[in-house]
């Protein structure tokens, strides 16, 4: 069957999970599309390797490859433009892991803190290679095909309706939004998204595995595929149409 779209969730520096998942996908052809939902960096041990692999995917597969911008890519662009210390300091954001990945350092152990030079590099984002920054800037904030709309985070609600991504003037909601109303009340063309870990989604509305809060969230209109990669979880791919699922477990 051709004309499939395979959407891959948030990777967060876990190149091994991405390699394993790619190896489990069915053979792809030129009629297929591979959509990566964003958040390639931070938390996991190999952000640099993930970015390199994602950038090389068009040479590894005959399928069309669409890599979307995630909130963490957006955050690093803000760091580079104007600084954002509130993003780089919290341990949970995993920024030190990215720095050490790109600079060849040892992945941080629990409790590790940046050295003074590392802190300065984090605050400025200066450790990111110029070509990686340019690549992050080039990433689109959404993709759409016959099967679904693909965004990193969600859609905004204005004037009594959910906006199509093409109507959004400020892309921030597409990259950062987390609203209970979207997860529970959105109606419209199917939206595939990441960003919000599935355990925080209303699994009672999921038609896939409502008894497993760590697994994919899938309702008639929404598919949530952030299954915790980079936070002790795994990486998931959802194939449309039909919603065949593959993961790195």
C-alpha positions as CSV (number, residue, x, y, z in Angstrom):
1,X,0.0,0.0,0.0
2,X,1.4,3.4,-0.9
3,X,0.4,6.9,0.0
4,X,0.9,6.4,3.7
5,X,2.1,9.0,6.2
6,X,4.2,7.8,9.1
7,X,4.3,10.3,12.0
8,X,7.1,10.0,14.5
9,X,6.8,11.5,18.0
10,X,9.2,13.6,20.2
11,X,12.7,12.0,20.1
12,X,14.5,14.2,22.7
13,X,18.1,13.1,22.0
14,X,17.5,9.4,21.9
15,X,19.2,8.4,18.6
16,X,19.2,4.7,19.6
17,X,15.4,4.8,19.9
18,X,15.0,6.5,16.6
19,X,17.3,4.0,14.8
20,X,15.4,1.1,16.4
21,X,12.0,2.5,15.4
22,X,13.1,3.2,11.8
23,X,14.3,-0.4,11.6
24,X,10.8,-1.6,12.5
25,X,8.8,0.5,10.0
26,X,7.5,-1.2,6.9
27,X,9.4,-0.6,3.6
28,X,8.7,2.9,2.4
29,X,8.4,4.1,-1.2
30,X,8.3,7.4,-3.0
31,X,4.5,7.7,-2.4
32,X,5.0,7.6,1.3
33,X,5.7,10.5,3.7
34,X,7.7,10.5,6.9
35,X,6.6,13.3,9.3
36,X,8.7,14.0,12.4
37,X,6.7,16.0,14.9
38,X,9.6,17.9,16.5
39,X,11.7,18.0,19.7
40,X,14.8,16.4,18.5
41,X,17.1,17.7,21.2
42,X,17.5,17.8,25.0
43,X,17.2,15.2,27.8
44,X,18.6,12.2,25.9
45,X,22.3,11.5,25.5
46,X,22.7,12.1,21.7
47,X,20.9,15.3,20.5
48,X,23.7,15.9,18.0
49,X,23.3,12.4,16.6
50,X,19.5,12.8,16.4
51,X,19.8,16.0,14.5
52,X,22.4,14.5,12.1
53,X,20.2,11.5,11.5
54,X,17.0,13.5,10.9
55,X,18.9,15.7,8.5
56,X,20.2,12.7,6.6
57,X,16.9,10.9,6.4
58,X,16.1,12.1,2.8
59,X,19.2,10.2,1.7
60,X,18.2,7.1,3.6
61,X,14.6,6.6,2.4
62,X,12.8,7.1,-0.9
63,X,9.8,8.6,1.1
64,X,9.3,12.3,1.4
65,X,10.6,13.5,4.7
66,X,9.0,16.4,6.6
67,X,10.7,17.5,9.9
68,X,8.6,19.9,11.9
69,X,9.9,22.4,14.5
70,X,9.2,21.4,18.1
71,X,9.0,23.6,21.2
72,X,12.6,22.7,22.1
73,X,14.0,23.8,18.8
74,X,11.9,27.0,19.1
75,X,13.3,27.5,22.6
76,X,16.9,27.2,21.4
77,X,16.2,29.7,18.7
78,X,14.9,32.1,21.3
79,X,18.0,31.5,23.4
80,X,20.2,32.4,20.4
81,X,18.1,35.5,19.6
82,X,17.6,37.1,23.0
83,X,18.5,34.6,25.7
84,X,16.1,32.6,27.8
85,X,17.7,31.6,31.1
86,X,14.4,30.2,32.4
87,X,14.6,27.5,29.7
88,X,18.2,26.5,30.0
89,X,18.5,26.3,33.8
90,X,15.8,23.8,34.8
91,X,17.3,20.3,34.9
92,X,14.1,18.7,33.5
93,X,14.5,20.5,30.2
94,X,17.7,18.5,29.6
95,X,19.7,21.4,28.1
96,X,23.0,20.3,29.6
97,X,22.6,17.0,27.8
98,X,22.4,18.8,24.5
99,X,25.4,20.9,25.2
100,X,27.6,17.9,26.1
101,X,26.3,16.0,23.0
102,X,27.2,18.8,20.6
103,X,30.6,19.5,22.4
104,X,31.7,15.9,22.8
105,X,31.3,15.8,26.6
106,X,30.1,13.0,28.8
107,X,26.3,12.8,29.1
108,X,25.3,14.3,32.5
109,X,24.6,12.0,35.4
110,X,21.7,12.7,37.7
111,X,22.6,15.7,39.8
112,X,25.2,17.0,37.4
113,X,25.4,20.8,37.1
114,X,27.1,22.8,34.3
115,X,30.6,24.1,34.9
116,X,30.9,27.9,34.6
117,X,32.0,27.8,31.0
118,X,29.2,25.3,30.2
119,X,26.7,27.7,31.9
120,X,27.8,30.6,29.8
121,X,27.5,28.4,26.6
122,X,24.0,27.3,27.7
123,X,22.8,30.8,28.4
124,X,24.0,32.0,25.0
125,X,23.3,28.9,23.0
126,X,26.8,29.4,21.5
127,X,27.6,25.6,21.5
128,X,25.0,25.0,18.7
129,X,26.7,24.9,15.3
130,X,25.6,27.6,12.9
131,X,24.3,25.1,10.4
132,X,22.1,23.4,13.1
133,X,20.7,26.8,14.0
134,X,19.9,27.5,10.4
135,X,18.3,24.1,10.0
136,X,16.1,24.7,13.1
137,X,15.1,28.1,11.6
138,X,14.1,26.4,8.4
139,X,11.7,23.8,10.0
140,X,8.0,24.3,9.2
141,X,5.5,24.6,12.1
142,X,2.9,22.3,10.5
143,X,2.2,19.9,7.7
144,X,-1.1,18.8,6.2
145,X,-2.1,16.0,3.8
146,X,-5.2,14.1,3.0
147,X,-5.0,12.1,6.2
148,X,-4.4,14.7,8.9
149,X,-2.9,17.9,10.1
150,X,0.4,17.5,11.8
151,X,1.7,20.0,14.4
152,X,4.0,19.7,17.4
153,X,1.5,20.8,20.1
154,X,-2.0,21.7,19.1
155,X,-4.4,24.2,17.6
156,X,-5.6,27.5,19.1
157,X,-9.3,28.3,19.7
158,X,-10.5,31.8,18.7
159,X,-13.9,33.3,18.0
160,X,-15.7,30.1,18.7
161,X,-13.7,27.7,16.5
162,X,-10.4,25.9,16.2
163,X,-8.1,27.7,13.8
164,X,-6.4,25.9,11.0
165,X,-2.6,26.3,11.2
166,X,-2.6,28.4,8.1
167,X,-4.8,31.0,9.9
168,X,-2.4,31.4,12.8
169,X,-0.4,34.6,12.8
170,X,1.8,33.7,15.8
171,X,3.0,30.1,15.6
172,X,3.6,29.8,19.3
173,X,0.3,27.9,20.0
174,X,1.2,25.3,17.4
175,X,4.5,24.7,19.2
176,X,3.7,25.2,22.9
177,X,0.0,24.9,23.6
178,X,-1.3,22.5,26.2
179,X,-5.1,23.0,26.7
180,X,-7.5,20.5,28.2
181,X,-10.2,21.8,25.9
182,X,-8.3,20.9,22.8
183,X,-7.7,17.3,24.0
184,X,-11.3,16.9,25.1
185,X,-13.5,18.9,22.7
186,X,-11.6,19.4,19.4
187,X,-13.7,18.3,16.4
188,X,-12.5,18.6,12.9
189,X,-9.9,17.1,10.6
190,X,-7.7,14.6,12.5
191,X,-4.7,16.3,14.2
192,X,-1.5,14.3,15.0
193,X,0.6,16.0,17.7
194,X,3.2,15.4,20.3
195,X,4.5,17.8,23.1
196,X,2.1,16.7,25.8
197,X,3.1,13.3,27.2
198,X,0.3,10.8,26.7
199,X,0.0,10.1,30.4
200,X,-1.4,13.7,30.7
201,X,-4.0,13.2,28.0
202,X,-7.6,12.0,28.7
203,X,-7.0,8.3,28.0
204,X,-10.7,7.5,28.8
205,X,-11.3,9.1,25.4
206,X,-8.7,7.0,23.6
207,X,-9.9,4.2,21.3
208,X,-6.5,2.6,21.3
209,X,-5.3,1.5,24.8
210,X,-7.3,3.5,27.3
211,X,-6.1,1.2,30.1
212,X,-2.4,2.0,29.4
213,X,-1.6,5.7,30.2
214,X,1.8,5.3,28.7
215,X,0.6,4.4,25.3
216,X,-0.6,6.3,22.3
217,X,-3.7,8.6,22.7
218,X,-6.0,8.0,19.7
219,X,-9.5,9.4,19.4
220,X,-11.7,10.0,16.3
221,X,-10.1,13.4,15.8
222,X,-6.7,13.4,17.6
223,X,-3.6,11.2,17.8
224,X,-1.1,12.1,20.6
225,X,2.3,10.4,20.0
226,X,4.6,11.7,22.7
227,X,5.2,8.5,24.6
228,X,8.0,9.7,26.8
229,X,11.2,9.3,24.7
230,X,14.0,11.0,26.6
231,X,12.1,10.7,29.9
232,X,12.4,6.9,30.3
233,X,9.6,6.1,27.8
234,X,9.8,5.1,24.2
235,X,9.4,6.4,20.7
236,X,6.2,5.9,18.7
237,X,5.3,6.1,15.0
238,X,1.7,6.2,13.8
239,X,0.8,5.3,10.3
240,X,-2.1,6.9,8.5
241,X,-4.5,5.9,7.2
242,X,-5.4,3.0,9.4
243,X,-3.4,4.0,12.5
244,X,-1.0,1.1,12.5
245,X,1.5,1.8,15.3
246,X,5.1,1.0,15.7
247,X,7.4,1.8,18.7
248,X,10.9,1.4,20.0
249,X,10.1,-0.8,23.0
